[in-house]
Amino acid sequence: MRHAQASLNPFTMMTDPEVILQAVERSDRLNCLQRRICRPLDRPLIPKVKAADLAAYDREIDLAADEEDDSAI
């Protein structure tokens, strides 16, 4: 009887991890989902930036900010 009440109340299910795992294993909707393994971290998509390039970029931003401050005065 307790199991039937727990399955009706999802908040009660959260207190018992075994009930959740059993519900996931029995779920037809989850079993019908297409599965694939995605490994987005296998190859980096962000190019590596050298420290000199980063310092030059920072200087450009600082100069632009200084110019904006000077024009506001």
N, CA, C and O atoms as a GROMACS GRO file, in nm:
protein
  292
    1MET      N    1   0.083  -0.119   0.000
    1MET     CA    2   0.000   0.000   0.000
    1MET      C    3   0.087   0.125   0.000
    1MET      O    4   0.056   0.224  -0.067
    2ARG      N    5   0.198   0.122   0.076
    2ARG     CA    6   0.286   0.238   0.083
    2ARG      C    7   0.347   0.265  -0.053
    2ARG      O    8   0.363   0.381  -0.092
    3HIS      N    9   0.382   0.159  -0.127
    3HIS     CA   10   0.442   0.176  -0.259
    3HIS      C   11   0.343   0.242  -0.355
    3HIS      O   12   0.382   0.326  -0.436
    4ALA      N   13   0.218   0.206  -0.347
    4ALA     CA   14   0.116   0.265  -0.435
    4ALA      C   15   0.099   0.413  -0.404
    4ALA      O   16   0.084   0.494  -0.495
    5GLN      N   17   0.101   0.448  -0.277
    5GLN     CA   18   0.089   0.589  -0.240
    5GLN      C   19   0.212   0.668  -0.284
    5GLN      O   20   0.200   0.783  -0.327
    6ALA      N   21   0.330   0.606  -0.273
    6ALA     CA   22   0.454   0.675  -0.312
    6ALA      C   23   0.456   0.701  -0.462
    6ALA      O   24   0.506   0.804  -0.506
    7SER      N   25   0.403   0.607  -0.541
    7SER     CA   26   0.406   0.626  -0.685
    7SER      C   27   0.307   0.734  -0.730
    7SER      O   28   0.324   0.791  -0.837
    8LEU      N   29   0.206   0.762  -0.650
    8LEU     CA   30   0.112   0.867  -0.684
    8LEU      C   31   0.166   1.005  -0.648
    8LEU      O   32   0.126   1.104  -0.710
    9ASN      N   33   0.253   1.014  -0.552
    9ASN     CA   34   0.306   1.141  -0.508
    9ASN      C   35   0.454   1.151  -0.547
    9ASN      O   36   0.538   1.084  -0.486
   10PRO      N   37   0.489   1.232  -0.646
   10PRO     CA   38   0.629   1.240  -0.690
   10PRO      C   39   0.723   1.295  -0.582
   10PRO      O   40   0.842   1.264  -0.583
   11PHE      N   41   0.672   1.377  -0.492
   11PHE     CA   42   0.757   1.431  -0.386
   11PHE      C   43   0.795   1.324  -0.286
   11PHE      O   44   0.904   1.328  -0.229
   12THR      N   45   0.708   1.229  -0.263
   12THR     CA   46   0.739   1.118  -0.175
   12THR      C   47   0.843   1.028  -0.241
   12THR      O   48   0.929   0.971  -0.173
   13MET      N   49   0.835   1.014  -0.373
   13MET     CA   50   0.931   0.931  -0.444
   13MET      C   51   1.073   0.985  -0.431
   13MET      O   52   1.169   0.908  -0.429
   14MET      N   53   1.088   1.116  -0.420
   14MET     CA   54   1.221   1.175  -0.413
   14MET      C   55   1.294   1.137  -0.285
   14MET      O   56   1.417   1.147  -0.280
   15THR      N   57   1.223   1.096  -0.182
   15THR     CA   58   1.289   1.059  -0.058
   15THR      C   59   1.344   0.917  -0.062
   15THR      O   60   1.421   0.878   0.026
   16ASP      N   61   1.306   0.838  -0.162
   16ASP     CA   62   1.353   0.700  -0.174
   16ASP      C   63   1.415   0.679  -0.312
   16ASP      O   64   1.341   0.657  -0.408
   17PRO      N   65   1.547   0.684  -0.324
   17PRO     CA   66   1.612   0.673  -0.455
   17PRO      C   67   1.586   0.540  -0.526
   17PRO      O   68   1.581   0.536  -0.649
   18GLU      N   69   1.569   0.433  -0.451
   18GLU     CA   70   1.543   0.303  -0.513
   18GLU      C   71   1.410   0.304  -0.589
   18GLU      O   72   1.401   0.246  -0.697
   19VAL      N   73   1.310   0.369  -0.534
   19VAL     CA   74   1.180   0.378  -0.600
   19VAL      C   75   1.195   0.456  -0.731
   19VAL      O   76   1.134   0.422  -0.832
   20ILE      N   77   1.277   0.560  -0.728
   20ILE     CA   78   1.298   0.641  -0.849
   20ILE      C   79   1.367   0.558  -0.956
   20ILE      O   80   1.325   0.560  -1.072
   21LEU      N   81   1.471   0.485  -0.919
   21LEU     CA   82   1.543   0.402  -1.016
   21LEU      C   83   1.452   0.295  -1.075
   21LEU      O   84   1.457   0.269  -1.196
   22GLN      N   85   1.369   0.234  -0.994
   22GLN     CA   86   1.275   0.134  -1.044
   22GLN      C   87   1.173   0.197  -1.138
   22GLN      O   88   1.138   0.137  -1.240
   23ALA      N   89   1.126   0.316  -1.106
   23ALA     CA   90   1.030   0.384  -1.193
   23ALA      C   91   1.093   0.420  -1.326
   23ALA      O   92   1.028   0.409  -1.430
   24VAL      N   93   1.218   0.462  -1.325
   24VAL     CA   94   1.288   0.496  -1.449
   24VAL      C   95   1.307   0.370  -1.535
   24VAL      O   96   1.288   0.374  -1.656
   25GLU      N   97   1.343   0.259  -1.473
   25GLU     CA   98   1.362   0.135  -1.546
   25GLU      C   99   1.232   0.084  -1.607
   25GLU      O  100   1.234   0.022  -1.713
   26ARG      N  101   1.117   0.108  -1.541
   26ARG     CA  102   0.988   0.060  -1.590
   26ARG      C  103   0.923   0.156  -1.690
   26ARG      O  104   0.825   0.119  -1.755
   27SER      N  105   0.976   0.274  -1.705
   27SER     CA  106   0.911   0.378  -1.786
   27SER      C  107   0.918   0.345  -1.935
   27SER      O  108   1.026   0.336  -1.993
   28ASP      N  109   0.802   0.327  -1.995
   28ASP     CA  110   0.795   0.302  -2.140
   28ASP      C  111   0.834   0.427  -2.218
   28ASP      O  112   0.899   0.417  -2.322
   29ARG      N  113   0.796   0.542  -2.168
   29ARG     CA  114   0.827   0.667  -2.239
   29ARG      C  115   0.978   0.691  -2.246
   29ARG      O  116   1.029   0.735  -2.348
   30LEU      N  117   1.049   0.661  -2.136
   30LEU     CA  118   1.194   0.677  -2.138
   30LEU      C  119   1.261   0.573  -2.227
   30LEU      O  120   1.360   0.603  -2.293
   31ASN      N  121   1.208   0.452  -2.228
   31ASN     CA  122   1.266   0.347  -2.310
   31ASN      C  123   1.246   0.372  -2.459
   31ASN      O  124   1.322   0.319  -2.541
   32CYS      N  125   1.146   0.451  -2.496
   32CYS     CA  126   1.120   0.480  -2.637
   32CYS      C  127   1.208   0.593  -2.691
   32CYS      O  128   1.214   0.613  -2.812
   33LEU      N  129   1.274   0.665  -2.605
   33LEU     CA  130   1.358   0.776  -2.650
   33LEU      C  131   1.478   0.724  -2.729
   33LEU      O  132   1.535   0.620  -2.697
   34GLN      N  133   1.516   0.799  -2.831
   34GLN     CA  134   1.637   0.765  -2.905
   34GLN      C  135   1.757   0.803  -2.820
   34GLN      O  136   1.759   0.908  -2.756
   35ARG      N  137   1.856   0.717  -2.822
   35ARG     CA  138   1.974   0.742  -2.739
   35ARG      C  139   2.096   0.754  -2.828
   35ARG      O  140   2.111   0.683  -2.927
   36ARG      N  141   2.182   0.846  -2.790
   36ARG     CA  142   2.311   0.858  -2.857
   36ARG      C  143   2.410   0.918  -2.758
   36ARG      O  144   2.372   0.988  -2.664
   37ILE      N  145   2.534   0.890  -2.781
   37ILE     CA  146   2.639   0.939  -2.692
   37ILE      C  147   2.700   1.063  -2.758
   37ILE      O  148   2.751   1.056  -2.870
   38CYS      N  149   2.695   1.174  -2.687
   38CYS     CA  150   2.755   1.298  -2.734
   38CYS      C  151   2.878   1.326  -2.650
   38CYS      O  152   2.874   1.324  -2.527
   39ARG      N  153   2.986   1.353  -2.718
   39ARG     CA  154   3.110   1.385  -2.647
   39ARG      C  155   3.164   1.519  -2.697
   39ARG      O  156   3.260   1.523  -2.773
   40PRO      N  157   3.100   1.628  -2.654
   40PRO     CA  158   3.142   1.759  -2.706
   40PRO      C  159   3.280   1.803  -2.657
   40PRO      O  160   3.339   1.893  -2.716
   41LEU      N  161   3.330   1.741  -2.552
   41LEU     CA  162   3.459   1.783  -2.498
   41LEU      C  163   3.576   1.705  -2.557
   41LEU      O  164   3.691   1.726  -2.518
   42ASP      N  165   3.548   1.613  -2.651
   42ASP     CA  166   3.656   1.537  -2.712
   42ASP      C  167   3.749   1.627  -2.793
   42ASP      O  168   3.870   1.607  -2.794
   43ARG      N  169   3.693   1.726  -2.859
   43ARG     CA  170   3.777   1.820  -2.933
   43ARG      C  171   3.732   1.962  -2.900
   43ARG      O  172   3.613   1.994  -2.907
   44PRO      N  173   3.826   2.045  -2.863
   44PRO     CA  174   3.788   2.180  -2.823
   44PRO      C  175   3.740   2.263  -2.941
   44PRO      O  176   3.801   2.261  -3.048
   45LEU      N  177   3.631   2.334  -2.922
   45LEU     CA  178   3.578   2.422  -3.025
   45LEU      C  179   3.629   2.564  -3.009
   45LEU      O  180   3.621   2.645  -3.101
   46ILE      N  181   3.681   2.595  -2.891
   46ILE     CA  182   3.732   2.729  -2.864
   46ILE      C  183   3.881   2.730  -2.899
   46ILE      O  184   3.958   2.652  -2.842
   47PRO      N  185   3.922   2.816  -2.990
   47PRO     CA  186   4.063   2.818  -3.026
   47PRO      C  187   4.148   2.870  -2.911
   47PRO      O  188   4.105   2.954  -2.832
   48LYS      N  189   4.269   2.819  -2.903
   48LYS     CA  190   4.360   2.865  -2.799
   48LYS      C  191   4.412   3.002  -2.837
   48LYS      O  192   4.445   3.028  -2.953
   49VAL      N  193   4.419   3.091  -2.739
   49VAL     CA  194   4.465   3.228  -2.761
   49VAL      C  195   4.596   3.246  -2.686
   49VAL      O  196   4.607   3.212  -2.568
   50LYS      N  197   4.693   3.300  -2.756
   50LYS     CA  198   4.822   3.325  -2.691
   50LYS      C  199   4.810   3.443  -2.596
   50LYS      O  200   4.723   3.528  -2.613
   51ALA      N  201   4.897   3.446  -2.497
   51ALA     CA  202   4.893   3.552  -2.396
   51ALA      C  203   4.917   3.689  -2.459
   51ALA      O  204   4.857   3.788  -2.416
   52ALA      N  205   5.003   3.696  -2.561
   52ALA     CA  206   5.031   3.824  -2.625
   52ALA      C  207   4.906   3.876  -2.696
   52ALA      O  208   4.876   3.995  -2.691
   53ASP      N  209   4.833   3.787  -2.763
   53ASP     CA  210   4.710   3.826  -2.830
   53ASP      C  211   4.606   3.874  -2.729
   53ASP      O  212   4.534   3.971  -2.754
   54LEU      N  213   4.599   3.806  -2.618
   54LEU     CA  214   4.503   3.842  -2.514
   54LEU      C  215   4.538   3.979  -2.455
   54LEU      O  216   4.449   4.061  -2.429
   55ALA      N  217   4.667   4.003  -2.432
   55ALA     CA  218   4.710   4.132  -2.378
   55ALA      C  219   4.678   4.244  -2.476
   55ALA      O  220   4.636   4.352  -2.434
   56ALA      N  221   4.698   4.221  -2.607
   56ALA     CA  222   4.667   4.322  -2.708
   56ALA      C  223   4.518   4.351  -2.710
   56ALA      O  224   4.476   4.466  -2.722
   57TYR      N  225   4.438   4.248  -2.698
   57TYR     CA  226   4.292   4.264  -2.696
   57TYR      C  227   4.249   4.346  -2.574
   57TYR      O  228   4.165   4.434  -2.583
   58ASP      N  229   4.310   4.314  -2.458
   58ASP     CA  230   4.279   4.390  -2.336
   58ASP      C  231   4.315   4.538  -2.352
   58ASP      O  232   4.240   4.625  -2.309
   59ARG      N  233   4.430   4.566  -2.415
   59ARG     CA  234   4.471   4.705  -2.436
   59ARG      C  235   4.372   4.778  -2.526
   59ARG      O  236   4.338   4.894  -2.501
   60GLU      N  237   4.325   4.710  -2.632
   60GLU     CA  238   4.226   4.772  -2.721
   60GLU      C  239   4.099   4.809  -2.646
   60GLU      O  240   4.043   4.917  -2.666
   61ILE      N  241   4.054   4.720  -2.560
   61ILE     CA  242   3.932   4.745  -2.484
   61ILE      C  243   3.953   4.860  -2.386
   61ILE      O  244   3.867   4.947  -2.371
   62ASP      N  245   4.069   4.861  -2.321
   62ASP     CA  246   4.098   4.969  -2.227
   62ASP      C  247   4.105   5.104  -2.299
   62ASP      O  248   4.054   5.204  -2.248
   63LEU      N  249   4.167   5.107  -2.416
   63LEU     CA  250   4.175   5.231  -2.493
   63LEU      C  251   4.037   5.278  -2.536
   63LEU      O  252   4.006   5.397  -2.529
   64ALA      N  253   3.954   5.185  -2.580
   64ALA     CA  254   3.817   5.222  -2.622
   64ALA      C  255   3.738   5.276  -2.504
   64ALA      O  256   3.662   5.371  -2.520
   65ALA      N  257   3.756   5.217  -2.387
   65ALA     CA  258   3.685   5.264  -2.268
   65ALA      C  259   3.734   5.404  -2.229
   65ALA      O  260   3.655   5.490  -2.190
   66ASP      N  261   3.866   5.426  -2.240
   66ASP     CA  262   3.922   5.558  -2.209
   66ASP      C  263   3.869   5.664  -2.305
   66ASP      O  264   3.838   5.776  -2.265
   67GLU      N  265   3.859   5.628  -2.435
   67GLU     CA  266   3.808   5.722  -2.534
   67GLU      C  267   3.662   5.759  -2.506
   67GLU      O  268   3.622   5.874  -2.520
   68GLU      N  269   3.582   5.660  -2.465
   68GLU     CA  270   3.443   5.684  -2.431
   68GLU      C  271   3.432   5.776  -2.309
   68GLU      O  272   3.345   5.863  -2.304
   69ASP      N  273   3.520   5.755  -2.211
   69ASP     CA  274   3.520   5.840  -2.091
   69ASP      C  275   3.557   5.983  -2.127
   69ASP      O  276   3.500   6.078  -2.074
   70ASP      N  277   3.656   5.998  -2.218
   70ASP     CA  278   3.700   6.132  -2.258
   70ASP      C  279   3.592   6.205  -2.336
   70ASP      O  280   3.576   6.326  -2.323
   71SER      N  281   3.517   6.132  -2.419
   71SER     CA  282   3.413   6.197  -2.500
   71SER      C  283   3.292   6.232  -2.414
   71SER      O  284   3.214   6.320  -2.452
   72ALA      N  285   3.274   6.167  -2.301
   72ALA     CA  286   3.160   6.195  -2.214
   72ALA      C  287   3.182   6.322  -2.133
   72ALA      O  288   3.087   6.382  -2.083
   73ILE      N  289   3.305   6.362  -2.121
   73ILE     CA  290   3.337   6.480  -2.038
   73ILE      C  291   3.307   6.607  -2.110
   73ILE      O  292   3.328   6.716  -2.055
   0.00000   0.00000   0.00000
